[in-house]
């Protein structure tokens, strides 16, 4: 075993605070590598941000090159601390942002691919946890990364292991990608079926703006809360993630501190129609009916409670809000101060086109899609389980290879197992 620091030629971390904020982003220029780009052993290119070339010149000390190792210095339950990837070829000018560390290795001592695989292994994750600080979100600094110890086989053996894992993890990654595509196709199928039904209702009955059915809209409050969820006997304030994909998730809340009095008029009640006015562009405007919510949950100021007229089913309205037409309107109308958060105005929600179908037609539609969504959800859940098992398999193969438990010269290919 030897420390990572012995093989580092140079190490840099990203600029913090006012040195680089969302207001500095541009439509093109030099790339900014953020935490969202660091996958577990993979560079994720779908999260793109840019700064001007002039600003890049000022921040060039944070620059990266193809083959550099990027390590995440911030983690949570979904994104492990210390996860790492290599900078891909062809990325061009780029810098690392806050909580991302760039390591440039001495390739005559330590193969950078071998290092990434070590950090991706169970042993590497354990080492990062030992160095971590914080409770809800774990942190580590560049010195912590440099002090990690890893197996140190001869360079030739490191490269042999990395070559083997390049092939084997690629196969597993392809399996996972195919399953994710299956899940996406199932969701697209459900959306397409819903769009056809909505279009049919519009042709038969016409449509009216949502405001014609609204009696009252109210939003809650967002006091400074604890970061942990409330227990069943405590007051909690809902997060925007409590309303997603047509469903209500009461466990998505933050505990109201004991010294703050709850504004009980905003307590969620069974049958409430809830609509988010702020979230990511893909999720803003999500609607759901609260089914049997527990007591002591309060609306936050980013969620509307909508009271509608008789003859209008709340379940029907939440279903219509999942259709492409309204989702596209939300994407077009949403505005905000960052690329990750969007907002809707009350008047924009009131303009949503709602098919003015009779109550019997509304209830028939919601019953059909309750069954359809239940079947699709079961299939998607099975696919998620398969992906999770493949991820565990991937980590196990990597761990066995980098620790020497698996002899890569005689190991059978994953495709033959």
C-alpha positions, 0 to 999 in steps of 0.5 A: 500500500502507498499513498495517492499523494506520492504519485501526484504531479499537481493537484487543484480544487475548484473556485468557490463562492463569488469566484464562480457562480451561476451568473457567470455561466455563458452559452459557450466557451470553456467547460465547467466540470461540476459535481454532476459530471463526476459519475462512479468511474464515468464522466457524465457529459449531459450536465453542461455549463460554460464560462467565457474564455476571458474568465477561463484565462483568469481561472486557468489555475483550475484547468484540466487536461485529458486524462486528469483524474477528477474527484468529488469532494462532496457526497450524499446518500445517492452520490458517494463521496470520493467518486472519481472519473478521468477527463475524456479526450476532446473536452477542450478548455475546461476547469473544475468547480467547487468541491471538485478536485483535479489530480494530475498523476505521474503515470510512471508510478501510478496509472490514472485509470487504476487510481479511478478504479480504486476510488470506485471500489468498495475499498476506495469508498471506505477510505473516503468515508473514513476521511469524511466530515459532516453528517447530512452531506459528507466532505473531504478536501484535496489533502484527504484525497492525497492521503488515501492509501491504495494497493500498489502493484507494479505499473505493468500490472496496474495497466493490465488490471485497468485494461481488463476492467475497461472491457468488463465494466464497459459490458456491464455499463451497456447492460445498465444503459439498455435497461435504463432505455427500457425504463424510459421507453415505458414512461414515453409509452405512458405519456403517449397513451395519455396524450391520445386520450387528452386529445380525444377529450378535447375533440369531443368536449373542447377545453377551457383554461384552468382558471375557470375551474379554480376557486382559490389558490394558496401557497404555504410558508418556508421557515428555516427548518432542520435538514432532517425529516420530521418524525410522525409526531413532529411538524414538518414542512414539505419539500418540492420533491413531495410532489412528483410524477403525479404522486404525493410523498409525505416523507419528503419534508424538513423538521420544523424546529421546536421553537417555531410555532406551526402555521396550522392553516397550511397543514396538508389535508387528505384530498388536497390538490397540490401543484409545485411552482418551483423545481427543476425545469423537468419537474416544475408544475408537477401535480398530485392529490394528497392521499391519506397524508399524516398529520402535522405536514405543512405546505412550503411556499413553493407548493400551491394548494388548489381548490376547484369547483364541483364537477371537477375531479382533482385526480383528473386534473393531476392526470391532465397535468402530466400530459405533454401539452401542459408539461411543454407549457411549464418548460416554456413558461418557467423562469428562474435565476439558475439552470437548476431551478425554475419557477411558475407564476400563478397566472401561468398555471391558470392558463393550462388548457383543461378538457371540459369533460363530464365528471363520469368521463373524468373518473373513467379516464383516471381509473384506466390510467391508475391500472396502466400506471400501476403495471408500468410502475411495477415493470420500471421497479423491476428494471431498477432492481436489475440496474442496482444488481448490475451496479453491485456486480460492477463494484464487486468486479472492480474491488476484486481486481484492484485488491488482487483477489481476482487474477485478471490474466485467468478471469473469465469474461463477464459476458460468459458468466 
